[in-house]
Amino acid sequence: MTKRVGVLLSGCGVYDGSEIHEAVLTLLAIDRAGARAICLAPDMVQMHVIDHLTGKESGERRNVLVESARIARGEVLDAATVKASELDALILPGGFGAAKNLSDFAVKGSDAHIQSDVGRLLQEMAAAGKPIGAICISPVVVARALSSRQPEVTIGNDAATAEAIVRMGAMHRSCSVETIHVDRRNRLVSTPAYMLGPGIKDVAVGIEKLVNQVLAMCA
């Protein structure tokens, strides 16, 4: 049976949503592996909108689900309607949307709260023993949501972010861009991607390894 992999998006664009390269590379690797990607995102207003040309706030209001539909070519589900029983695995691409929309880590650091639908789905997946993949900055979302399980994750080697992860009750493991860290006890896989870079060909290696490892861990 074809594996169903949820891809949890956080908008469209590295500075206020999903990192587009990471999201597309994830979708490509899932398709190449013969699995089915199911895109989903929370139906909520973004924290803010960044003009990606100037790097400044635009003053616009945009919806995370609507923006995520740009990456998903319109085929995206409201995260509130998705249950762990409908998925075999879940992967979170990075981008600042993970720290601004899926959580408020960008503002509160280790005291971050997780968006309710995101937290519920991550907890359901963990309780069901289904694998979760986290890319770039998104391991902070997993670390916070599953802190009671003391998850092991990597965001590369950024000392400040790694320290915040530890304060949330998780463990951080340093990795290079082309590698993954596997927490077999919690069935979590993470890779640094653009937390390290430097380019799309480099992050592609780690993302493909992550997707293949997540699929290999599907029951």
Secondary structure per residue as TSV (DSSP state, phi and psi in degrees):
chain	resnum	aa	ss	phi	psi
A	1	M	-	360.0	139.3
A	2	T	-	-64.8	130.6
A	3	K	-	-73.6	138.7
A	4	R	E	-105.5	114.5
A	5	V	E	-112.7	114.0
A	6	G	E	-71.1	135.6
A	7	V	E	-118.0	106.1
A	8	L	E	-87.3	108.4
A	9	L	-	-95.2	161.8
A	10	S	-	-132.7	24.7
A	11	G	-	121.4	-157.6
A	12	C	S	-141.7	101.0
A	13	G	S	132.2	134.3
A	14	V	T	-57.1	-34.6
A	15	Y	T	-85.4	-16.2
A	16	D	T	-143.1	6.0
A	17	G	S	-154.5	-148.8
A	18	S	-	-73.4	141.5
A	19	E	-	-70.8	117.9
A	20	I	H	-65.2	-43.0
A	21	H	H	-58.3	-47.1
A	22	E	H	-63.8	-40.6
A	23	A	H	-64.9	-45.4
A	24	V	H	-68.5	-40.8
A	25	L	H	-62.5	-36.2
A	26	T	H	-63.8	-47.6
A	27	L	H	-62.2	-40.0
A	28	L	H	-64.5	-45.5
A	29	A	H	-65.5	-37.3
A	30	I	H	-62.9	-45.6
A	31	D	H	-64.9	-43.7
A	32	R	H	-61.1	-32.0
A	33	A	T	-81.7	-1.7
A	34	G	T	83.7	14.4
A	35	A	-	-100.1	173.9
A	36	R	E	-113.1	123.7
A	37	A	E	-86.0	133.5
A	38	I	E	-120.2	105.1
A	39	C	E	-78.9	140.9
A	40	L	E	-148.2	159.4
A	41	A	E	-161.9	152.8
A	42	P	-	-71.4	142.4
A	43	D	-	-87.8	94.4
A	44	M	S	-158.3	162.1
A	45	V	B	-78.5	135.6
A	46	Q	-	-61.0	154.9
A	47	M	S	-55.1	-46.7
A	48	H	-	-165.1	172.7
A	49	V	-	-116.4	128.1
A	50	I	B	-105.9	131.0
A	51	D	-	-71.9	111.1
A	52	H	T	-73.0	-8.6
A	53	L	T	-84.7	-41.2
A	54	T	T	-100.0	-20.6
A	55	G	-	79.3	9.4
A	56	K	S	-108.0	156.8
A	57	E	B	-64.3	138.0
A	58	S	-	-91.4	-18.8
A	59	G	-	85.5	-1.1
A	60	E	-	-77.8	165.2
A	61	R	-	-118.2	127.3
A	62	R	-	-133.2	156.1
A	63	N	B	-101.3	134.3
A	64	V	H	-61.4	-44.4
A	65	L	H	-64.2	-43.9
A	66	V	H	-64.2	-43.4
A	67	E	H	-68.1	-37.3
A	68	S	H	-63.7	-29.0
A	69	A	H	-61.5	-23.2
A	70	R	H	-63.6	-42.5
A	71	I	H	-73.7	-38.4
A	72	A	T	-83.5	5.0
A	73	R	T	55.8	36.6
A	74	G	T	88.7	-12.7
A	75	E	-	-99.0	83.5
A	76	V	E	-141.2	140.2
A	77	L	E	-103.1	150.3
A	78	D	E	-68.7	123.6
A	79	A	G	-55.9	-28.1
A	80	A	G	-64.0	-21.2
A	81	T	G	-97.0	-3.5
A	82	V	-	-102.0	132.1
A	83	K	-	-112.7	154.2
A	84	A	G	-58.8	-30.8
A	85	S	G	-63.9	-17.0
A	86	E	G	-92.9	-3.4
A	87	L	-	-124.8	154.0
A	88	D	S	-98.3	-22.6
A	89	A	E	-160.8	166.3
A	90	L	E	-139.3	134.4
A	91	I	E	-127.9	135.9
A	92	L	E	-112.1	107.4
A	93	P	-	-64.6	165.6
A	94	G	-	-90.3	-150.2
A	95	G	S	102.2	152.4
A	96	F	T	-63.6	-15.9
A	97	G	H	-60.1	-29.1
A	98	A	H	-64.3	-34.3
A	99	A	H	-94.9	-6.2
A	100	K	H	-118.3	-29.4
A	101	N	T	-115.6	-48.3
A	102	L	S	-70.3	-23.1
A	103	S	B	-151.9	178.2
A	104	D	-	-114.1	33.1
A	105	F	H	-57.1	-35.4
A	106	A	H	-60.6	-26.4
A	107	V	H	-101.2	-42.3
A	108	K	H	-107.8	-4.6
A	109	G	G	58.1	-131.3
A	110	S	G	-67.7	-11.5
A	111	D	G	-92.7	15.4
A	112	A	-	-61.0	150.8
A	113	H	-	-106.1	149.4
A	114	I	B	-100.7	138.1
A	115	Q	-	-54.2	137.6
A	116	S	H	-58.4	-44.7
A	117	D	H	-68.1	-35.1
A	118	V	H	-67.5	-47.5
A	119	G	H	-61.4	-43.1
A	120	R	H	-61.1	-44.5
A	121	L	H	-68.3	-41.8
A	122	L	H	-61.6	-42.2
A	123	Q	H	-66.8	-38.6
A	124	E	H	-63.0	-44.1
A	125	M	H	-62.1	-44.5
A	126	A	H	-65.0	-42.7
A	127	A	H	-63.2	-31.7
A	128	A	T	-85.5	-2.9
A	129	G	T	71.1	25.3
A	130	K	-	-94.1	139.8
A	131	P	-	-68.0	147.1
A	132	I	E	-127.4	134.1
A	133	G	E	-113.5	140.0
A	134	A	E	-133.9	128.6
A	135	I	E	-116.2	140.5
A	136	C	T	63.6	-118.9
A	137	I	T	-85.2	-13.7
A	138	S	T	-64.4	-19.7
A	139	P	H	-56.9	-23.1
A	140	V	H	-66.0	-31.8
A	141	V	H	-66.9	-45.6
A	142	V	H	-65.4	-42.2
A	143	A	H	-59.5	-41.5
A	144	R	H	-74.2	-46.2
A	145	A	H	-64.1	-33.3
A	146	L	T	-114.2	28.7
A	147	S	G	-58.3	-32.4
A	148	S	G	-66.4	-17.8
A	149	R	G	-93.0	-1.8
A	150	Q	-	51.3	59.1
A	151	P	-	-68.8	155.3
A	152	E	E	-107.7	128.1
A	153	V	E	-142.0	169.2
A	154	T	-	-130.6	143.6
A	155	I	-	-122.3	14.4
A	156	G	-	106.5	-111.8
A	157	N	S	-146.5	19.4
A	158	D	-	-69.9	115.5
A	159	A	H	-63.9	-42.9
A	160	A	H	-65.4	-44.0
A	161	T	H	-68.4	-40.5
A	162	A	H	-61.4	-39.9
A	163	E	H	-64.2	-40.2
A	164	A	H	-63.4	-39.3
A	165	I	H	-60.8	-43.6
A	166	V	H	-64.3	-40.5
A	167	R	H	-64.2	-24.5
A	168	M	T	-80.9	-1.9
A	169	G	T	98.0	4.7
A	170	A	-	-99.5	179.0
A	171	M	E	-120.1	140.2
A	172	H	E	-109.8	139.1
A	173	R	-	-124.4	123.4
A	174	S	-	-69.1	140.1
A	175	C	-	-143.5	157.3
A	176	S	-	-88.8	167.5
A	177	V	T	-62.6	-30.8
A	178	E	T	-90.4	3.6
A	179	T	-	-113.0	169.1
A	180	I	-	-126.7	157.4
A	181	H	E	-114.7	133.0
A	182	V	E	-113.9	119.0
A	183	D	E	-97.2	94.0
A	184	R	T	-70.1	-31.6
A	185	R	T	-63.2	-41.4
A	186	N	T	-100.9	0.9
A	187	R	T	58.2	48.7
A	188	L	E	-117.7	140.8
A	189	V	E	-129.0	134.3
A	190	S	E	-138.8	156.5
A	191	T	E	-149.6	146.3
A	192	P	-	-72.1	-33.1
A	193	A	G	47.3	-126.8
A	194	Y	G	-75.8	0.5
A	195	M	G	-63.9	-22.7
A	196	L	T	-118.4	-41.8
A	197	G	-	69.3	-148.9
A	198	P	S	-90.0	-15.0
A	199	G	-	-146.1	176.5
A	200	I	H	-63.3	-36.2
A	201	K	H	-67.9	-29.0
A	202	D	H	-75.5	-47.7
A	203	V	H	-68.8	-26.7
A	204	A	H	-61.6	-34.5
A	205	V	H	-63.4	-50.3
A	206	G	H	-66.0	-38.5
A	207	I	H	-66.1	-41.6
A	208	E	H	-64.7	-39.9
A	209	K	H	-61.6	-42.6
A	210	L	H	-61.2	-48.0
A	211	V	H	-60.0	-45.8
A	212	N	H	-65.0	-36.3
A	213	Q	H	-70.2	-42.0
A	214	V	H	-59.4	-44.5
A	215	L	H	-65.6	-36.7
A	216	A	H	-66.1	-24.2
A	217	M	T	-89.4	-5.3
A	218	C	-	-66.3	136.0
A	219	A	-	-66.1	360.0
